[in-house]
Amino acid sequence: MDKEPNQDALISTLFRLLETRSWHDISLADIALESGTDLAELRARIDGRFSVLEKFARQIDVEVIKAVDPDLKGEPARERLFDILMSRLDALEPFKSGIAGLARSARRDPLLAAQLNRLACTSQGWMLEAVGISRDGLIGALRIQGLVLAFSRVLSVWLKDDDPDMARTMAELDKVLRRGETVLDTVSRFCAAMPSAAGRRRTAQERDDLQGRAEA
C-alpha cells in the first residue's frame, strides 16, 4: 500500500511516546518534534492525534488481509477467525508496549475508549470480510461488536503474555471465539424465529377479527 511520507515515523513516534506517557500528555507538537516533522507539515497530513491511530489501524488491516491464507476458505468460521486474529496480533507485536500504554489511558478515559471502540469496529468488520463471514444486517453488526469485545479480552491477556509461543493468548482466543459462536448462534435462532412468531400473532388476530364480524 502506498503511504504518505513519514507515516511510519508518525506511527512509531506516537507508540514510542505512549510507552511512557498517557494519551493526554502527548501533544501534536511532541509528535512533530520526535518524528522530525515540522508542525505545519504535520497539519497538512493529519487532523489530530487520533488520525495517527486511524492510519495505524488501516495499515495493520491491510497487512493482515494480505496475509490471509486462501487455503483456509473451506475451514469452519471459528478456525478462519482464529487464524486472522492471531495474524493481527503478530502484526501488532512491534507496538506492544505502546498499545499497553494506550490501553491504560483508555481505561481512565471513557471518550477515548469509545473512539477506540469505533475504530476497532471498522477493523474487525474488515477482518470478517477478509475471511468470508457476513457483516451485513443486525447479525453482522452483532458479529462486529462481539468480535471487538472478544479481541479486547484477548489483547489484555496478550499484553501480559511473554511466552514466545503465546500459549495463554491462543487459549484465550479459542475460548472467546467458542463462547461468541454459541451466543451468536442463540441470537441468530432468535432473530430467525421473530418473523414466524409475528406471523402467528397476525394469524391469531385475523381469526379474532373474522369471529367478531361473524358474531356481529
Backbone torsions as a table, in degrees:
resi	resn	phi	psi	omega
1	MET	NA	135.4	176.8
2	ASP	-68.2	138.7	-178.9
3	LYS	-120.8	150.7	173.6
4	GLU	-68.2	149.6	176.2
5	PRO	-55.2	135.9	176.3
6	ASN	72.9	8.1	178.9
7	GLN	-60.9	-45.5	178.7
8	ASP	-60.9	-38.2	-179.8
9	ALA	-66.1	-40.6	179.4
10	LEU	-64.2	-44.2	-179.0
11	ILE	-65.3	-49.6	-178.4
12	SER	-64.0	-35.4	178.2
13	THR	-64.6	-47.8	-179.2
14	LEU	-59.7	-45.9	-177.5
15	PHE	-72.1	-28.9	174.6
16	ARG	-66.9	-40.7	178.5
17	LEU	-67.3	-34.5	-179.7
18	LEU	-68.3	-16.2	177.9
19	GLU	-65.4	-30.0	-174.8
20	THR	-124.2	-8.7	-178.3
21	ARG	-127.4	155.8	174.1
22	SER	-78.2	162.2	-179.8
23	TRP	-53.3	-43.1	-174.9
24	HIS	-79.2	-8.4	176.6
25	ASP	-92.9	1.7	-180.0
26	ILE	-107.2	120.5	-179.8
27	SER	-101.2	164.9	175.0
28	LEU	-62.5	-34.8	177.7
29	ALA	-64.1	-37.4	176.8
30	ASP	-61.4	-45.1	-179.0
31	ILE	-64.1	-42.2	179.4
32	ALA	-62.5	-47.3	-177.7
33	LEU	-63.5	-49.2	-175.2
34	GLU	-70.0	-24.9	-179.6
35	SER	-94.7	-2.0	-179.6
36	GLY	72.5	30.4	-178.6
37	THR	-113.9	137.1	174.8
38	ASP	-66.9	143.0	-176.7
39	LEU	-60.8	-38.1	177.9
40	ALA	-65.3	-39.1	177.4
41	GLU	-66.1	-37.7	178.5
42	LEU	-62.3	-41.6	178.9
43	ARG	-64.5	-32.2	179.0
44	ALA	-67.7	-21.9	-175.2
45	ARG	-99.9	-33.9	-172.7
46	ILE	-135.2	161.2	176.7
47	ASP	-91.7	-25.0	-178.2
48	GLY	178.8	-173.5	-177.9
49	ARG	-60.2	-39.3	-176.7
50	PHE	-66.2	-24.3	176.4
51	SER	-60.7	-34.1	178.7
52	VAL	-66.8	-40.2	177.1
53	LEU	-64.7	-37.3	178.0
54	GLU	-64.5	-41.8	177.2
55	LYS	-63.9	-40.1	178.8
56	PHE	-62.4	-47.7	-178.9
57	ALA	-61.7	-42.1	179.3
58	ARG	-63.7	-40.7	-180.0
59	GLN	-63.7	-42.5	177.6
60	ILE	-65.3	-42.8	178.5
61	ASP	-55.4	-48.9	-177.7
62	VAL	-62.5	-44.9	-179.9
63	GLU	-59.7	-43.4	-177.5
64	VAL	-70.7	-42.5	-179.6
65	ILE	-62.4	-39.6	178.5
66	LYS	-63.1	-27.2	-175.7
67	ALA	-91.6	1.7	-178.9
68	VAL	-61.1	131.5	179.9
69	ASP	-80.8	114.1	-179.1
70	PRO	-63.4	-20.1	-179.9
71	ASP	-70.8	-12.9	-179.6
72	LEU	-83.0	-3.5	-173.8
73	LYS	-54.4	-37.4	-177.9
74	GLY	-88.2	0.0	-178.4
75	GLU	-79.9	160.4	176.2
76	PRO	-58.9	154.2	-177.1
77	ALA	-55.6	-40.4	-178.5
78	ARG	-62.7	-38.1	179.8
79	GLU	-68.1	-38.7	178.8
80	ARG	-65.1	-41.8	178.4
81	LEU	-66.4	-41.9	179.5
82	PHE	-57.4	-45.6	-177.6
83	ASP	-64.0	-46.2	-175.7
84	ILE	-72.0	-32.8	179.7
85	LEU	-74.6	-32.5	173.0
86	MET	-67.7	-37.4	175.7
87	SER	-62.8	-36.5	177.9
88	ARG	-65.5	-41.3	177.5
89	LEU	-63.1	-38.5	176.8
90	ASP	-60.7	-40.6	-179.8
91	ALA	-69.4	-28.7	-179.1
92	LEU	-82.9	-15.3	-173.0
93	GLU	-51.5	-44.5	-178.6
94	PRO	-63.6	-16.2	-176.4
95	PHE	-109.6	16.0	-170.0
96	LYS	-57.7	-46.6	-177.9
97	SER	-64.7	-40.0	177.9
98	GLY	-67.5	-37.7	177.5
99	ILE	-63.7	-38.0	176.8
100	ALA	-61.4	-41.7	177.8
101	GLY	-64.9	-40.9	178.2
102	LEU	-64.1	-39.3	178.5
103	ALA	-63.5	-39.9	177.9
104	ARG	-62.5	-42.0	179.3
105	SER	-65.0	-40.9	-177.8
106	ALA	-65.4	-33.2	179.1
107	ARG	-65.6	-24.3	-179.9
108	ARG	-99.3	-3.5	-173.5
109	ASP	-135.8	98.2	-178.4
110	PRO	-59.4	-34.8	-179.7
111	LEU	-66.2	-44.8	176.8
112	LEU	-62.3	-41.6	179.1
113	ALA	-60.5	-40.2	179.1
114	ALA	-66.9	-39.9	177.7
115	GLN	-64.2	-41.5	179.1
116	LEU	-67.0	-34.6	177.4
117	ASN	-63.9	-42.6	178.2
118	ARG	-61.4	-43.6	179.2
119	LEU	-64.4	-41.7	179.9
120	ALA	-65.5	-35.5	178.2
121	CYS	-63.0	-40.3	177.3
122	THR	-61.9	-47.2	-178.6
123	SER	-64.4	-44.7	-177.5
124	GLN	-70.5	-27.5	172.4
125	GLY	-61.7	-40.5	176.7
126	TRP	-67.9	-34.6	177.7
127	MET	-63.6	-42.9	176.8
128	LEU	-61.6	-44.4	179.9
129	GLU	-60.1	-40.1	-175.5
130	ALA	-66.8	-26.9	-179.2
131	VAL	-107.1	13.9	172.7
132	GLY	75.1	31.4	177.6
133	ILE	-110.1	129.6	-174.7
134	SER	-61.3	139.5	175.9
135	ARG	-118.6	14.7	-174.9
136	ASP	-89.5	154.9	173.4
137	GLY	67.6	-167.9	-178.3
138	LEU	-62.8	-44.8	-179.7
139	ILE	-62.8	-40.0	177.9
140	GLY	-61.9	-42.7	178.3
141	ALA	-62.9	-39.7	177.7
142	LEU	-66.7	-38.2	176.9
143	ARG	-59.6	-47.4	-176.8
144	ILE	-61.8	-52.0	-177.8
145	GLN	-66.3	-36.7	177.1
146	GLY	-63.9	-38.4	179.5
147	LEU	-68.8	-35.9	176.2
148	VAL	-61.5	-47.1	-179.6
149	LEU	-64.8	-41.8	179.4
150	ALA	-63.2	-44.6	-177.7
151	PHE	-68.0	-31.6	177.7
152	SER	-65.6	-35.8	176.3
153	ARG	-66.5	-40.4	178.5
154	VAL	-64.9	-41.5	178.9
155	LEU	-59.3	-39.4	-178.7
156	SER	-63.8	-33.4	175.9
157	VAL	-75.6	-44.1	-178.7
158	TRP	-58.6	-38.3	-178.3
159	LEU	-64.5	-22.9	-179.8
160	LYS	-105.6	0.2	-175.2
161	ASP	-93.2	106.2	-179.0
162	ASP	-95.0	-0.4	179.7
163	ASP	-73.1	123.3	179.0
164	PRO	-56.9	-28.0	179.3
165	ASP	-81.6	-10.4	178.4
166	MET	52.2	43.2	-177.3
167	ALA	-61.8	-44.7	-179.6
168	ARG	-64.7	-40.3	-179.5
169	THR	-64.9	-45.0	179.9
170	MET	-64.4	-38.5	178.6
171	ALA	-64.2	-41.3	179.0
172	GLU	-66.3	-41.7	179.0
173	LEU	-62.0	-44.7	179.1
174	ASP	-61.9	-40.3	-178.4
175	LYS	-65.3	-47.5	-176.3
176	VAL	-70.3	-31.4	178.2
177	LEU	-70.2	-39.2	177.2
178	ARG	-65.1	-43.1	179.6
179	ARG	-64.8	-43.3	179.5
180	GLY	-64.6	-36.9	178.4
181	GLU	-61.9	-41.7	179.5
182	THR	-65.8	-46.2	-179.6
183	VAL	-62.7	-46.1	-177.3
184	LEU	-65.9	-35.4	177.9
185	ASP	-63.6	-39.5	177.8
186	THR	-64.7	-45.2	179.4
187	VAL	-62.8	-41.8	-179.5
188	SER	-61.2	-43.4	179.0
189	ARG	-64.7	-38.0	178.7
190	PHE	-63.9	-45.8	-179.9
191	CYS	-64.5	-38.8	-179.9
192	ALA	-66.2	-29.9	-178.6
193	ALA	-80.0	-18.4	-176.1
194	MET	-59.2	-48.3	-179.1
195	PRO	-61.1	-40.5	-179.2
196	SER	-68.7	-35.9	177.2
197	ALA	-65.5	-41.6	178.1
198	ALA	-63.5	-38.3	178.5
199	GLY	-63.4	-40.3	178.9
200	ARG	-64.7	-38.4	178.9
201	ARG	-65.4	-41.8	179.6
202	ARG	-64.5	-40.2	180.0
203	THR	-63.3	-42.5	179.3
204	ALA	-64.0	-41.1	179.2
205	GLN	-64.8	-40.4	178.4
206	GLU	-62.4	-39.7	178.1
207	ARG	-63.3	-42.0	179.0
208	ASP	-62.6	-41.0	-179.6
209	ASP	-64.1	-42.6	179.9
210	LEU	-63.8	-41.6	179.3
211	GLN	-64.6	-38.8	179.0
212	GLY	-64.0	-43.3	179.9
213	ARG	-66.2	-35.6	179.6
214	ALA	-66.2	-41.4	180.0
215	GLU	-68.4	-30.7	179.3
216	ALA	-70.0	NA	NA
